[in-house]
Amino acid sequence: MARIKDYAVTINSADTTPVVCEMPVHATGDLLIAFCGKDGTATFATPANWYSASAAASTGAYGAIFTKRAASGSETLSGTLYTTDASVIAVISVEGQYWDGATTNGSDA
């Protein structure tokens, strides 16, 4: 059964480039999910080797969700994720969740 293993939060009170995020405890095969939000409407750039699951902008704010299957216990989330403004990025690690790309009935969880 899937469960949240750990989480880490990075808060930048001003424009910070590059962003280097705190990472939760994770191991090979864990699902990493990054929830990103910031002031301003400049978009978050999808980090290398991560998948952009969602992105949305509203008046004065922007958010994005990125996911990645951990290939090791030392994955990182960093880079030029955005260009301006303060931000908060929360990364969670989920263990015991695996999708092989074919099974759809949940029996592989």
C-alpha positions as CSV (number, residue, x, y, z in Angstrom):
1,M,0.0,0.0,0.0
2,A,1.3,3.5,-0.9
3,R,2.1,5.9,1.9
4,I,3.8,9.3,2.3
5,K,7.4,8.5,3.5
6,D,8.6,12.1,4.1
7,Y,8.4,15.7,2.9
8,A,10.6,18.8,2.7
9,V,9.7,22.4,2.2
10,T,11.9,25.2,0.6
11,I,10.9,28.8,1.1
12,N,12.5,31.6,-0.8
13,S,11.5,35.1,0.4
14,A,13.0,36.8,-2.7
15,D,14.0,36.0,-6.2
16,T,16.5,33.1,-6.0
17,T,18.2,31.7,-9.0
18,P,19.1,28.9,-9.1
19,V,16.7,27.3,-6.7
20,V,18.1,24.4,-4.7
21,C,15.3,22.5,-3.0
22,E,15.4,20.6,0.2
23,M,14.6,16.9,-0.6
24,P,12.7,14.4,1.5
25,V,14.1,11.0,2.5
26,H,13.5,8.8,-0.5
27,A,14.8,5.5,-2.1
28,T,14.9,4.0,-5.6
29,G,11.3,3.6,-6.9
30,D,9.7,6.1,-4.7
31,L,7.4,8.7,-6.4
32,L,8.6,12.3,-5.8
33,I,6.0,15.0,-6.1
34,A,6.9,18.7,-6.0
35,F,4.2,21.3,-5.3
36,C,5.4,24.8,-6.4
37,G,3.8,28.2,-5.8
38,K,5.1,31.8,-6.1
39,D,4.2,35.4,-6.4
40,G,4.0,36.8,-9.9
41,T,2.9,35.2,-13.1
42,A,6.2,34.2,-14.6
43,T,6.1,30.4,-15.2
44,F,8.1,27.7,-13.5
45,A,10.4,25.9,-15.9
46,T,10.2,22.1,-15.8
47,P,13.3,20.8,-14.0
48,A,15.6,18.4,-15.9
49,N,14.4,14.8,-15.7
50,W,11.1,15.7,-14.0
51,Y,7.6,15.6,-15.6
52,S,5.3,18.6,-15.5
53,A,2.0,17.3,-14.2
54,S,0.2,20.6,-13.9
55,A,0.7,24.3,-14.2
56,A,-1.7,27.2,-13.6
57,A,-1.6,31.0,-13.4
58,S,-3.9,33.5,-11.8
59,T,-3.7,37.2,-11.0
60,G,-0.4,37.7,-9.2
61,A,0.4,34.0,-8.6
62,Y,1.6,30.9,-10.4
63,G,1.7,27.2,-9.4
64,A,3.1,24.0,-10.8
65,I,3.3,20.3,-9.9
66,F,6.3,18.2,-11.0
67,T,6.7,14.4,-10.6
68,K,9.6,12.0,-10.9
69,R,10.2,8.3,-10.1
70,A,13.3,8.2,-8.0
71,A,16.2,6.3,-9.7
72,S,18.2,6.4,-6.5
73,G,18.1,7.8,-2.9
74,S,19.9,10.9,-3.9
75,E,17.6,12.7,-6.4
76,T,17.6,16.5,-6.5
77,L,15.4,19.3,-7.6
78,S,17.3,22.4,-8.6
79,G,17.9,24.8,-11.4
80,T,16.4,27.9,-12.9
81,L,12.8,27.0,-12.0
82,Y,11.5,30.5,-12.4
83,T,12.8,34.0,-13.1
84,T,11.2,36.3,-10.5
85,D,9.6,36.6,-7.1
86,A,9.4,34.7,-3.8
87,S,8.4,31.0,-3.8
88,V,7.5,28.0,-1.7
89,I,8.2,24.4,-3.0
90,A,7.1,21.3,-1.1
91,V,8.4,17.9,-2.1
92,I,6.9,14.7,-0.9
93,S,8.1,11.1,-1.3
94,V,5.6,8.3,-1.7
95,E,6.7,4.7,-1.2
96,G,4.9,1.5,-2.2
97,Q,3.3,3.1,-5.2
98,Y,4.3,1.8,-8.6
99,W,2.8,1.9,-12.0
100,D,4.3,-0.2,-14.8
101,G,2.6,1.7,-17.6
102,A,0.2,-1.2,-18.4
103,T,-1.7,-2.3,-15.3
104,T,-4.8,-0.2,-14.7
105,N,-6.7,-2.0,-12.0
106,G,-4.5,-1.0,-9.1
107,S,-3.2,-4.5,-8.4
108,D,0.4,-3.4,-8.7
109,A,0.2,-0.9,-5.8
